[in-house]
Amino acid sequence: MTADSGSDALKPKRSPWSTTLKVIGGLALICCMLVLYTIWHFRRDDLTLKADRVIPLPHVTWYSWIDQENLLLCKYNKEVSRFSTVTRVSTPNSYLTQVMKTPSVTFPDLLSPTGSALLILSVDRKNDVKMGVIRLDGSAPVRWTESKGFAWLDSESLIALNGDSSNVTLDKYTTQGVKSVLRRVTTEGSTHVDSSQGLLGVFHDTAIGVTRDITAVAEGKIYLTHINIRDNSPAKVYSVSPPESGQILDVSISPGGDKLIWLFWTKPINNSSLMATLYRRLGLLSKDAAMAKAWVSDAQGKGFRYIGRVGDSAERPALIPSALRWSPDGSHLSLHYNDRLYMIESPK
């Protein structure tokens, strides 16, 4: 017997089970990592978990900040009230409630910067839309106009885009109903400004608008327009590539005019996929789940940064968040979801 054969005899024999156990252990480790990743993926950056404050607001369809501590609320039955986020006491506004319960009036739209006047919408049987201005204290009657795309210029006047693609004007309307033309809107190149474009607000002498038809952006782009209200320089049009496909629930500009917050309602996850099946098994995904995701960008719609998802993907049925707003001082975002108001620290 040679020395080599003797050394081979001294080597421990490898059990066929050892390889099997290693394979099983490796698969178990992969499964554990997959489960942990799944939980992390669905729980990370959840805005409802990061809220500084959660305030119960049942049956509310619309809200707006009057000041840093008070909200104006409108409920499903069109009852309007003032609500203190500090004392959580609600004070009914009988005058506004009476106006809102007029059959043609649909819902409130924008509160003036000082909280003294409210823009409301009315839709008749022919689906023609009118916009009206109403004083919260009832000191003046509602003043209606056929214009669309209103935004507050200051506490006593609004602006709107009017005309067709070849002749668009930026008009001013006072709360007393006096109309004047601020300027004709032109653009550089072949891009036109749509007069039905929604105006987000006026900041640093610039009116900022966004494409009104933003319900489906899966294949296309949306546009932001910056219009100088003090001179006749061409409007600047920015093409925006949305970071999410699906429906844009809301877009709101910061009080300083330098950031936009976007709320996207994403398409339902492919329920036939392996990952979706695993998510459902873990109770993290409902059968028809879709998600709302919040993103922040600059005022030109560039540099999108993901903030987090809104709500719980396991809700049955899926609840759609609404009214993502900045607080008056810009320190927080507020979101109404599932009969609650979530106060979230604003992105830096």
Secondary structure, 3 states (H helix, E strand, C coil): CCHHHHHHHHCCCCCHHHHHHHHHHHHHHHHHHHHHHHHHHHHCCEHHHHCCEEEECCCEEEEEECCCCEEEEEECCCCEEEEECCCCCEEECHHHHHHHCCCCEEEEEEECCCCCEEEEEEECCCCCEEEEEEECCCCCCCEEECCEEEEEEECCEEEEEEEECCEEEEEEEECCCCEEEEEEECECCCCCCCCCCEEEEEECCEEEEECCCCCCCCCCCEEEEEEECCCCCCEEEEEECCCCCCEEEEEEECCCCCEEEEEEECCCCCCCCHHHHHHHHCCCCCCCCCCEEEEEEECCCCCCEEEEEECCCCCCCCCCCEEEEECCCCCEEEEEECCEEEEEECCC
